[in-house]
Amino acid sequence: MNLNELSGLELFRAMKEGKIPYPSMTQTIPMRCVEVEKGFIRIQTRADSRHMTLGGVHGGFSATVLDGATASAVHTTLEPGEGCSTLDLNIKILRPVPLDTDLIAEGSIIHTSKRVGVSKGTLKDDQGTLYAYATTTCAIFR
């Protein structure tokens, strides 16, 4: 399968269906796509002992997961051969991320143009408790 021939949406669907592997970063910060549409992605994640620092889950865990969700939402809008890269990530952490608890990150498009994609994301548990939220701006490479 030639990845350059897949649209962003097709790429994420292929990962979700196990047809292609997830990026290696998802071995460090576990992230799995559970739902994807054009301009939207839902990712399941879980912090474990690898993400601890001085008694709690490192804030970089939330930042990485939300960067993944927001940039992926932009990526789902791209045509084959196009790519994107985060230019700016603004994150607000509202409460400590719990250890060994399933969490859901959602990313959705706010705006796209020829060169820029803007999206937003949330990190919640299955009860709807909000742990962090973010906005991002991505450069789009056509």
DSSP file (Angstrom, degrees, kcal/mol; ACC not computed):
  #  RESIDUE AA STRUCTURE BP1 BP2  ACC     N-H-->O    O-->H-N    N-H-->O    O-->H-N    TCO  KAPPA ALPHA  PHI   PSI    X-CA   Y-CA   Z-CA
    1    1 A M              0   0    0      0, 0.0     2,-0.8     0, 0.0     3,-0.1   0.000 360.0 360.0 360.0 122.5    0.0    0.0    0.0
    2    2 A N    >   -     0   0    0      1,-0.2     3,-1.8     2,-0.0     4,-0.2  -0.766 360.0-159.5 -87.2 110.9    1.5    3.3   -1.1
    3    3 A L  G >  S+     0   0    0     -2,-0.8     3,-1.4     1,-0.3    78,-0.3   0.783  88.1  64.9 -63.8 -27.7    0.8    5.8    1.7
    4    4 A N  G 3  S+     0   0    0      1,-0.3    -1,-0.3    76,-0.1    78,-0.1   0.648  97.1  57.5 -70.1 -13.1    1.3    8.8   -0.7
    5    5 A E  G <  S+     0   0    0     -3,-1.8     2,-0.4    75,-0.2    -1,-0.3   0.461  92.2  88.7 -94.0  -2.4   -1.8    7.6   -2.7
    6    6 A L  S <  S-     0   0    0     -3,-1.4    75,-0.6    -4,-0.2     2,-0.1  -0.769  74.5-129.5 -98.2 139.5   -4.1    7.8    0.4
    7    7 A S     >  -     0   0    0     -2,-0.4     4,-2.4    73,-0.2    72,-0.2  -0.327  36.4-101.8 -69.5 167.2   -6.0   10.8    1.5
    8    8 A G  H  > S+     0   0    0     70,-2.3     4,-2.1    67,-0.2    68,-0.2   0.907 125.3  49.6 -58.3 -42.3   -5.7   11.8    5.1
    9    9 A L  H  > S+     0   0    0     67,-0.6     4,-2.2    69,-0.5    -1,-0.2   0.916 110.9  48.9 -64.3 -43.4   -9.0   10.3    5.9
   10   10 A E  H  > S+     0   0    0      1,-0.2     4,-2.3     2,-0.2    -1,-0.2   0.876 108.8  54.8 -63.3 -37.4   -8.1    7.0    4.1
   11   11 A L  H  X S+     0   0    0     -4,-2.4     4,-1.9     2,-0.2    -2,-0.2   0.933 110.8  43.5 -60.9 -48.6   -4.8    6.9    6.0
   12   12 A F  H  X S+     0   0    0     -4,-2.1     4,-2.5     1,-0.2    -1,-0.2   0.856 112.5  52.7 -70.0 -34.1   -6.5    7.1    9.4
   13   13 A R  H  X S+     0   0    0     -4,-2.2     4,-2.2     2,-0.2    -1,-0.2   0.907 108.3  51.5 -64.4 -40.4   -9.2    4.6    8.4
   14   14 A A  H  <>S+     0   0    0     -4,-2.3     5,-2.5     2,-0.2     6,-1.0   0.896 111.3  47.2 -64.4 -40.1   -6.4    2.2    7.3
   15   15 A M  H ><5S+     0   0    0     -4,-1.9     3,-1.6     4,-0.2    -2,-0.2   0.944 111.7  50.7 -63.5 -47.3   -4.7    2.6   10.7
   16   16 A K  H 3<5S+     0   0    0     -4,-2.5    -2,-0.2     1,-0.3    -1,-0.2   0.871 111.7  47.7 -57.9 -39.2   -8.0    2.1   12.6
   17   17 A E  T 3<5S-     0   0    0     -4,-2.2    -1,-0.3    -5,-0.2    -2,-0.2   0.427 115.7-114.8 -84.8   0.5   -8.7   -1.1   10.6
   18   18 A G  T < 5S+     0   0    0     -3,-1.6    -3,-0.2    -4,-0.3    -2,-0.1   0.653  81.3 123.3  77.4  15.6   -5.2   -2.4   11.2
   19   19 A K  S   <S+     0   0    0     -5,-2.5    -4,-0.2    -6,-0.2    -5,-0.1   0.768  80.0  21.0 -80.4 -26.9   -4.2   -2.3    7.5
   20   20 A I  S    S-     0   0    0     -6,-1.0    -2,-0.2    -9,-0.1    -1,-0.2  -0.969  92.9-101.7-136.1 153.7   -1.2   -0.1    8.2
   21   21 A P        -     0   0    0      0, 0.0     3,-0.1     0, 0.0    -6,-0.1  -0.354  33.8-111.9 -74.5 154.7    0.7    0.4   11.5
   22   22 A Y        -     0   0    0      1,-0.1    10,-0.0    -7,-0.1     5,-0.0  -0.424  49.9 -81.0 -72.3 158.2    0.3    3.5   13.7
   23   23 A P    >   -     0   0    0      0, 0.0     3,-2.0     0, 0.0     4,-0.2  -0.263  43.1-110.6 -58.4 151.6    3.3    5.9   14.0
   24   24 A S  T >> S+     0   0    0      1,-0.3     3,-2.2     2,-0.2     4,-0.6   0.755 112.4  73.8 -59.5 -25.8    6.0    4.7   16.4
   25   25 A M  H >> S+     0   0    0      1,-0.3     4,-2.6     2,-0.2     3,-1.0   0.800  83.6  68.9 -57.6 -27.9    5.1    7.6   18.8
   26   26 A T  H <4 S+     0   0    0     -3,-2.0     5,-0.4     1,-0.3    -1,-0.3   0.545  90.1  62.0 -74.2  -3.9    2.0    5.6   19.7
   27   27 A Q  H <4 S+     0   0    0     -3,-2.2    -1,-0.3    -4,-0.2    -2,-0.2   0.751 111.3  37.8 -83.7 -27.9    4.2    3.0   21.4
   28   28 A T  H << S+     0   0    0     -3,-1.0    -2,-0.2    -4,-0.6    -3,-0.1   0.897 132.5  26.1 -85.9 -48.2    5.4    5.7   23.8
   29   29 A I  S  < S-     0   0    0     -4,-2.6    -1,-0.3    18,-0.1     2,-0.3  -0.935  95.6-131.3-113.8 102.4    2.1    7.5   24.2
   30   30 A P        +     0   0    0      0, 0.0    16,-0.6     0, 0.0     2,-0.4  -0.373  39.1 162.9 -64.2 119.7   -0.6    4.9   23.5
   31   31 A M  E     +A   45   0A   0     -5,-0.4     2,-0.4    -2,-0.3    14,-0.2  -0.994  11.8 178.0-138.9 129.6   -3.1    6.3   21.0
   32   32 A R  E     -A   44   0A   0     12,-2.0    12,-3.2    -2,-0.4     2,-0.4  -0.999  30.0-122.8-134.0 131.6   -5.6    4.4   19.0
   33   33 A C  E     +A   43   0A   0     -2,-0.4    10,-0.2    10,-0.2     3,-0.1  -0.568  31.4 170.1 -72.0 126.3   -8.2    5.8   16.6
   34   34 A V  E    S+     0   0A   0      8,-3.0     2,-0.3     1,-0.4     9,-0.2   0.566  70.1  13.7-111.6 -16.2  -11.7    4.7   17.5
   35   35 A E  E     +A   42   0A   0      7,-1.5     7,-2.8     2,-0.0    -1,-0.4  -0.953  64.3 176.6-157.2 139.8  -13.7    7.0   15.2
   36   36 A V  E     +A   41   0A   0     -2,-0.3     2,-0.3     5,-0.2     5,-0.2  -0.980   7.7 157.5-150.1 135.8  -12.7    9.1   12.2
   37   37 A E  E >   -A   40   0A   0      3,-2.4     3,-2.2    -2,-0.3     2,-0.4  -0.884  60.0 -65.8-139.9 169.8  -14.6   11.3    9.7
   38   38 A K  T 3  S+     0   0    0     -2,-0.3    39,-0.1     1,-0.3    35,-0.1  -0.480 126.3   5.3 -62.4 119.6  -13.4   14.1    7.5
   39   39 A G  T 3  S+     0   0    0     34,-0.5    70,-2.2    -2,-0.4     2,-0.3   0.527 122.6  77.5  85.0   7.1  -12.5   16.9   10.0
   40   40 A F  E <   +AB  37 108A   0     -3,-2.2    -3,-2.4    68,-0.2     2,-0.3  -0.996  47.7 174.6-150.4 140.8  -13.0   14.8   13.1
   41   41 A I  E     -AB  36 107A   0     66,-2.2    66,-2.5    -2,-0.3     2,-0.4  -0.995  14.0-158.7-145.0 144.9  -11.1   12.1   15.1
   42   42 A R  E     -AB  35 106A   0     -7,-2.8    -8,-3.0    -2,-0.3    -7,-1.5  -0.995  17.2-171.0-122.6 126.5  -11.7   10.3   18.3
   43   43 A I  E     -AB  33 105A   0     62,-3.3    62,-3.0    -2,-0.4     2,-0.4  -0.951  14.7-144.2-122.9 134.1   -8.6    8.7   19.9
   44   44 A Q  E     +AB  32 104A   0    -12,-3.2   -12,-2.0    -2,-0.4     2,-0.3  -0.808  30.2 163.9 -95.2 139.9   -8.4    6.3   22.9
   45   45 A T  E     -AB  31 103A   0     58,-2.4    58,-2.8    -2,-0.4     2,-0.3  -0.928  21.7-162.1-147.7 168.4   -5.4    6.7   25.2
   46   46 A R  E     - B   0 102A   0    -16,-0.6     2,-0.3    -2,-0.3    56,-0.1  -0.895  17.1-136.0-158.9 124.8   -4.2    5.7   28.7
   47   47 A A        +     0   0    0     54,-0.5    53,-3.0    51,-0.5    54,-0.3  -0.645  31.8 175.1 -80.3 138.8   -1.4    7.1   30.8
   48   48 A D    >   -     0   0    0     -2,-0.3     3,-2.3    51,-0.2     4,-0.1  -0.640  51.0 -68.4-131.2-169.1    0.7    4.5   32.5
   49   49 A S  G >  S+     0   0    0      1,-0.3     3,-1.2    -2,-0.2    -2,-0.0   0.729 123.4  67.6 -60.4 -22.8    3.9    4.3   34.7
   50   50 A R  G 3  S+     0   0    0      1,-0.2    -1,-0.3   -22,-0.1    -3,-0.0   0.702  98.9  52.7 -67.1 -18.0    6.0    5.4   31.7
   51   51 A H  G <  S+     0   0    0     -3,-2.3     7,-3.2     2,-0.0    -1,-0.2   0.254  85.6 115.0-104.1  10.9    4.3    8.9   31.9
   52   52 A M  E <   +F   57   0B   0     -3,-1.2     2,-0.3     5,-0.2     5,-0.2  -0.526  33.9 172.6 -85.5 148.2    4.9    9.6   35.5
   53   53 A T  E >   -F   56   0B   0      3,-2.9     3,-1.7    -2,-0.2    -3,-0.0  -0.898  68.6 -18.8-152.4 125.8    7.1   12.4   37.0
   54   54 A L  T 3  S-     0   0    0     -2,-0.3     3,-0.1     1,-0.3    -2,-0.0   0.832 131.3 -40.2  47.5  42.2    7.4   13.4   40.6
   55   55 A G  T 3  S+     0   0    0      1,-0.2     2,-0.3     3,-0.0    -1,-0.3   0.396 125.1  59.6  97.3  -3.9    4.2   11.7   41.7
   56   56 A G  E <  S-F   53   0B   0     -3,-1.7    -3,-2.9    42,-0.0     2,-0.3  -0.934  91.9 -76.6-148.4 171.3    1.8   12.5   38.8
   57   57 A V  E     -F   52   0B   0     40,-0.5    40,-0.3    -2,-0.3    -5,-0.2  -0.582  58.3-109.9 -72.4 129.3    1.3   12.1   35.0
   58   58 A H    >>  -     0   0    0     -7,-3.2     3,-1.8    -2,-0.3     4,-0.6  -0.287  16.7-126.2 -60.9 141.5    3.5   14.5   33.2
   59   59 A G  H 3> S+     0   0    0      1,-0.3     4,-2.0     2,-0.2     3,-0.1   0.728 106.1  73.1 -61.5 -23.0    1.7   17.4   31.5
   60   60 A G  H 3> S+     0   0    0      1,-0.2     4,-2.7     2,-0.2    -1,-0.3   0.750  86.4  64.7 -63.8 -23.4    3.5   16.5   28.3
   61   61 A F  H <> S+     0   0    0     -3,-1.8     4,-2.5     2,-0.2     5,-0.2   0.968 106.0  41.3 -62.0 -52.4    1.2   13.4   28.1
   62   62 A S  H  X S+     0   0    0     -4,-0.6     4,-2.6     1,-0.2     5,-0.2   0.907 115.7  51.3 -61.0 -42.3   -1.9   15.7   27.7
   63   63 A A  H  X S+     0   0    0     -4,-2.0     4,-2.3     2,-0.2    -1,-0.2   0.914 111.8  46.1 -63.1 -43.3    0.0   18.0   25.3
   64   64 A T  H  X S+     0   0    0     -4,-2.7     4,-2.4     2,-0.2    -2,-0.2   0.929 113.9  47.5 -66.5 -45.0    1.1   15.1   23.1
   65   65 A V  H  X S+     0   0    0     -4,-2.5     4,-2.4    -5,-0.2    -2,-0.2   0.924 115.1  45.5 -63.1 -44.2   -2.3   13.4   22.9
   66   66 A L  H  X S+     0   0    0     -4,-2.6     4,-2.6     2,-0.2     5,-0.3   0.847 110.8  53.0 -71.2 -32.3   -4.0   16.7   22.1
   67   67 A D  H  X S+     0   0    0     -4,-2.3     4,-2.4    -5,-0.2     5,-0.3   0.926 111.2  48.6 -63.2 -42.8   -1.4   17.6   19.5
   68   68 A G  H  X S+     0   0    0     -4,-2.4     4,-1.9    -5,-0.2    -2,-0.2   0.920 114.2  44.5 -61.3 -45.2   -2.1   14.2   18.0
   69   69 A A  H  X S+     0   0    0     -4,-2.4     4,-1.8     2,-0.2    38,-0.2   0.925 117.1  43.4 -68.1 -44.9   -5.9   14.7   18.0
   70   70 A T  H  X S+     0   0    0     -4,-2.6     4,-1.5     2,-0.2    -2,-0.2   0.923 117.3  44.4 -71.1 -43.4   -5.9   18.2   16.7
   71   71 A A  H  X S+     0   0    0     -4,-2.4     4,-2.5    -5,-0.3    -1,-0.2   0.876 112.0  54.3 -67.6 -35.9   -3.3   17.7   14.0
   72   72 A S  H  X S+     0   0    0     -4,-1.9     4,-2.0    -5,-0.3    -1,-0.2   0.879 102.9  56.5 -65.5 -36.8   -5.0   14.5   13.0
   73   73 A A  H  < S+     0   0    0     -4,-1.8   -34,-0.5     1,-0.2     4,-0.3   0.916 110.4  44.9 -59.4 -42.1   -8.3   16.3   12.6
   74   74 A V  H >< S+     0   0    0     -4,-1.5     3,-1.9     1,-0.2     4,-0.3   0.928 109.5  56.1 -64.4 -44.6   -6.6   18.6   10.1
   75   75 A H  H >< S+     0   0    0     -4,-2.5     3,-1.7     1,-0.3   -67,-0.2   0.819  95.5  65.7 -59.9 -32.1   -4.9   15.6    8.4
   76   76 A T  T 3< S+     0   0    0     -4,-2.0   -67,-0.6     1,-0.3    -1,-0.3   0.657  98.0  55.7 -66.1 -13.1   -8.2   14.0    7.7
   77   77 A T  T <  S+     0   0    0     -3,-1.9    -1,-0.3    -4,-0.3    -2,-0.2   0.476  89.1 104.4 -94.4  -3.3   -9.1   16.8    5.4
   78   78 A L    <   -     0   0    0     -3,-1.7   -70,-2.3    -4,-0.3   -69,-0.5  -0.458  65.3-128.1 -88.4 152.7   -6.0   16.4    3.2
   79   79 A E    >   -     0   0    0    -72,-0.2     3,-2.0     1,-0.2   -73,-0.1  -0.408  50.3 -65.4 -86.0 166.6   -5.8   14.9   -0.3
   80   80 A P  T 3  S+     0   0    0      0, 0.0   -73,-0.2     0, 0.0    -1,-0.2  -0.248 123.7  19.4 -53.7 138.1   -3.3   12.2   -1.3
   81   81 A G  T 3  S+     0   0    0    -75,-0.6     2,-0.2   -78,-0.3   -77,-0.1   0.332  99.7 115.3  83.9  -7.5    0.3   13.4   -1.1
   82   82 A E    <   -     0   0    0     -3,-2.0    -1,-0.3   -78,-0.1     2,-0.3  -0.596  40.5-179.2 -93.3 157.3   -0.5   16.3    1.2
   83   83 A G  E     -C  141   0A   0     58,-2.0    58,-3.5    -2,-0.2     2,-0.3  -0.898  12.3-150.5-144.6 173.7    0.7   16.7    4.7
   84   84 A C  E     -C  140   0A   0     -2,-0.3     2,-0.3    56,-0.2    56,-0.2  -0.976   2.1-162.0-147.2 160.8    0.6   19.0    7.7
   85   85 A S  E     -C  139   0A   0     54,-1.9    54,-2.9    -2,-0.3     2,-0.2  -0.996  32.1-103.9-145.8 138.3    2.7   20.0   10.7
   86   86 A T  E     +C  138   0A   0     -2,-0.3    52,-0.3    52,-0.2     3,-0.1  -0.433  34.2 172.9 -64.7 126.9    1.8   21.7   13.9
   87   87 A L  E    S+     0   0A   0     50,-3.3     2,-0.3     1,-0.4    51,-0.2   0.747  71.3  11.1 -97.2 -36.8    2.8   25.4   14.0
   88   88 A D  E     -C  137   0A   0     49,-1.7    49,-2.1     2,-0.0     2,-0.4  -0.994  58.1-172.0-148.5 133.5    1.2   26.3   17.3
   89   89 A L  E     -C  136   0A   0     -2,-0.3     2,-0.6    47,-0.2    47,-0.2  -0.989   3.8-171.2-129.1 122.1   -0.4   24.3   20.1
   90   90 A N  E     +C  135   0A   0     45,-2.9    45,-2.1    -2,-0.4     2,-0.4  -0.958  14.9 179.3-114.6 115.5   -2.3   26.1   22.9
   91   91 A I  E     -C  134   0A   0     -2,-0.6     2,-0.5    43,-0.2    43,-0.2  -0.921  19.2-164.4-122.8 142.1   -3.2   23.8   25.7
   92   92 A K  E     -C  133   0A   0     41,-2.8    41,-1.9    -2,-0.4     2,-0.6  -0.985  10.6-156.4-122.7 118.5   -5.0   24.3   29.0
   93   93 A I  E     +C  132   0A   0     -2,-0.5    39,-0.3    39,-0.2    38,-0.1  -0.856  12.7 179.2 -96.3 121.4   -4.7   21.5   31.6
   94   94 A L        -     0   0    0     37,-2.8    38,-0.2    -2,-0.6    -1,-0.1   0.743  63.1  -1.7 -96.7 -27.5   -7.6   21.6   34.0
   95   95 A R  S    S-     0   0    0     36,-1.4    -1,-0.3     3,-0.0     2,-0.0  -0.980  88.0 -75.7-158.4 160.3   -6.9   18.7   36.3
   96   96 A P        -     0   0    0      0, 0.0   -38,-0.1     0, 0.0    36,-0.0  -0.339  48.0-116.9 -62.7 139.2   -4.3   15.9   36.7
   97   97 A V        -     0   0    0    -40,-0.3   -40,-0.5     1,-0.1     2,-0.1  -0.619  33.7-120.9 -73.7 130.8   -4.6   13.0   34.3
   98   98 A P    >   -     0   0    0      0, 0.0     3,-0.6     0, 0.0   -51,-0.5  -0.445  23.4-114.0 -75.4 149.0   -5.4    9.8   36.2
   99   99 A L  T 3  S+     0   0    0      1,-0.2   -51,-0.2    -2,-0.1     3,-0.1  -0.582  91.2   4.1 -80.6 141.4   -3.1    6.9   35.9
  100  100 A D  T 3  S+     0   0    0    -53,-3.0     2,-0.4    -2,-0.2    -1,-0.2   0.853  96.6 128.3  54.1  43.2   -4.3    3.7   34.2
  101  101 A T    <   -     0   0    0     -3,-0.6   -54,-0.5   -54,-0.3    -1,-0.2  -0.997  63.7-115.1-129.4 130.4   -7.6    5.1   33.2
  102  102 A D  E     -B   46   0A   0     -2,-0.4    24,-0.5   -56,-0.1     2,-0.3  -0.447  39.3-175.6 -64.5 132.9   -9.0    5.0   29.7
  103  103 A L  E     -BD  45 125A   0    -58,-2.8   -58,-2.4    -2,-0.2     2,-0.5  -0.910  17.6-140.7-128.6 156.3   -9.4    8.5   28.2
  104  104 A I  E     -BD  44 124A   0     20,-3.3    20,-2.8    -2,-0.3     2,-0.5  -0.979  10.2-165.9-121.5 126.9  -10.8    9.9   25.0
  105  105 A A  E     -BD  43 123A   0    -62,-3.0   -62,-3.3    -2,-0.5     2,-0.4  -0.936   8.6-167.6-107.5 133.6   -9.2   12.7   23.0
  106  106 A E  E     -BD  42 122A   0     16,-2.1    16,-1.9    -2,-0.5     2,-0.4  -0.969   4.1-170.5-121.1 138.3  -11.3   14.3   20.3
  107  107 A G  E     +BD  41 121A   0    -66,-2.5   -66,-2.2    -2,-0.4     2,-0.3  -0.986   8.2 176.0-126.0 138.6  -10.1   16.7   17.6
  108  108 A S  E     -BD  40 120A   0     12,-2.6    12,-2.6    -2,-0.4   -68,-0.2  -0.996  31.4-104.0-144.5 149.3  -12.3   18.7   15.2
  109  109 A I  E     + D   0 119A   0    -70,-2.2    10,-0.3    -2,-0.3     3,-0.1  -0.418  27.0 174.9 -71.2 138.6  -11.7   21.3   12.5
  110  110 A I  E    S-     0   0A   0      8,-3.3     2,-0.3     1,-0.4     9,-0.2   0.707  72.7 -14.6-102.0 -43.7  -12.4   24.9   13.1
  111  111 A H  E     - D   0 118A   0      7,-2.1     7,-3.5     2,-0.0    -1,-0.4  -0.978  56.0-169.4-160.4 142.4  -11.1   26.3    9.8
  112  112 A T  E     + D   0 117A   0     -2,-0.3     5,-0.2     5,-0.2     2,-0.2  -0.991  10.1 167.2-134.3 149.7   -9.0   25.2    6.8
  113  113 A S        -     0   0    0      3,-2.5    -2,-0.0    -2,-0.3     5,-0.0  -0.700  57.5 -74.9-137.1-168.2   -7.6   27.1    3.9
  114  114 A K  S    S+     0   0    0     -2,-0.2    28,-0.1     1,-0.2     3,-0.1   0.845 128.5  16.5 -63.0 -33.5   -5.0   26.2    1.2
  115  115 A R  S    S+     0   0    0      1,-0.2    25,-2.7    24,-0.1     2,-0.4   0.526 121.0  52.1-119.7  -9.3   -2.1   26.6    3.7
  116  116 A V  E     - E   0 139A   0     23,-0.2    -3,-2.5   -32,-0.0     2,-0.4  -0.988  49.3-169.0-138.4 139.9   -3.4   26.5    7.2
  117  117 A G  E     -DE 112 138A   0     21,-2.3    21,-3.2    -2,-0.4     2,-0.4  -0.996   8.2-165.7-124.2 134.9   -5.7   24.3    9.3
  118  118 A V  E     +DE 111 137A   0     -7,-3.5    -8,-3.3    -2,-0.4    -7,-2.1  -0.970  17.8 163.3-120.1 132.9   -7.1   25.3   12.7
  119  119 A S  E     -DE 109 136A   0     17,-2.0    17,-2.4    -2,-0.4     2,-0.3  -0.905  24.5-141.2-143.7 170.6   -8.6   22.8   15.0
  120  120 A K  E     -DE 108 135A   0    -12,-2.6   -12,-2.6    -2,-0.3     2,-0.3  -0.909  16.9-171.5-132.1 159.0   -9.7   22.2   18.6
  121  121 A G  E     -DE 107 134A   0     13,-2.6    13,-2.4    -2,-0.3     2,-0.3  -0.992  10.2-157.2-151.8 158.5   -9.5   19.2   20.9
  122  122 A T  E     -DE 106 133A   0    -16,-1.9   -16,-2.1    -2,-0.3     2,-0.5  -0.951   9.0-150.6-133.0 154.3  -10.6   17.8   24.3
  123  123 A L  E     +DE 105 132A   0      9,-2.4     8,-3.2    -2,-0.3     9,-1.2  -0.977  34.2 155.9-126.0 115.2   -9.3   15.1   26.6
  124  124 A K  E     -DE 104 130A   0    -20,-2.8   -20,-3.3    -2,-0.5     6,-0.2  -0.863  37.2-121.7-134.7 163.7  -12.0   13.5   28.7
  125  125 A D  E >   -D  103   0A   0      4,-1.4     3,-1.8    -2,-0.3   -22,-0.2  -0.433  47.4 -90.2 -94.8-178.6  -12.8   10.3   30.6
  126  126 A D  T 3  S+     0   0    0    -24,-0.5   -23,-0.1     1,-0.3    -1,-0.0   0.588 126.7  59.3 -73.4  -7.1  -15.8    8.1   29.9
  127  127 A Q  T 3  S-     0   0    0      2,-0.1    -1,-0.3     0, 0.0     0, 0.0   0.459 120.5-107.3 -92.4  -4.3  -17.8   10.1   32.5
  128  128 A G    <   +     0   0    0     -3,-1.8     2,-0.3     1,-0.3    -2,-0.1   0.511  64.4 155.9  90.7   5.9  -17.3   13.3   30.5
  129  129 A T        -     0   0    0      1,-0.1    -4,-1.4     2,-0.0     2,-0.5  -0.525  39.5-134.7 -67.9 125.7  -14.8   14.8   33.0
  130  130 A L  E     + E   0 124A   0     -2,-0.3    -6,-0.2    -6,-0.2     3,-0.1  -0.738  31.0 170.3 -88.2 121.5  -12.7   17.3   31.1
  131  131 A Y  E     -     0   0A   0     -8,-3.2   -37,-2.8    -2,-0.5   -36,-1.4   0.774  65.9 -12.6 -98.1 -35.4   -8.9   17.1   31.8
  132  132 A A  E     -CE  93 123A   0     -9,-1.2    -9,-2.4   -39,-0.3    -1,-0.4  -0.986  54.1-161.4-161.6 157.8   -7.5   19.4   29.2
  133  133 A Y  E     -CE  92 122A   0    -41,-1.9   -41,-2.8    -2,-0.3     2,-0.3  -0.966  13.4-178.2-142.4 160.9   -8.4   21.2   26.0
  134  134 A A  E     -CE  91 121A   0    -13,-2.4   -13,-2.6    -2,-0.3     2,-0.3  -0.980  19.6-150.2-153.2 160.1   -6.4   22.7   23.2
  135  135 A T  E     -CE  90 120A   0    -45,-2.1   -45,-2.9    -2,-0.3     2,-0.3  -0.956  22.0-171.5-127.2 153.5   -6.4   24.6   19.9
  136  136 A T  E     -CE  89 119A   0    -17,-2.4   -17,-2.0    -2,-0.3     2,-0.4  -0.985  19.6-149.3-143.3 155.0   -3.8   24.2   17.2
  137  137 A T  E     -CE  88 118A   0    -49,-2.1   -50,-3.3    -2,-0.3   -49,-1.7  -0.997  21.9-166.7-120.5 128.0   -2.7   25.8   13.9
  138  138 A C  E     -CE  86 117A   0    -21,-3.2   -21,-2.3    -2,-0.4     2,-0.4  -0.916  19.5-129.9-116.6 141.1   -1.1   23.5   11.4
  139  139 A A  E     -CE  85 116A   0    -54,-2.9   -54,-1.9    -2,-0.4     2,-0.5  -0.726  25.1-143.8 -80.1 137.3    0.8   24.3    8.2
  140  140 A I  E     -C   84   0A   0    -25,-2.7     2,-0.7    -2,-0.4   -56,-0.2  -0.915   6.7-156.0-107.5 130.0   -0.6   22.4    5.2
  141  141 A F  E      C   83   0A   0    -58,-3.5   -58,-2.0    -2,-0.5   -26,-0.1  -0.913 360.0 360.0-108.3 112.5    1.9   21.2    2.6
  142  142 A R              0   0    0     -2,-0.7    -1,-0.1   -60,-0.2   -60,-0.1   0.398 360.0 360.0-102.9 360.0    0.3   20.7   -0.8
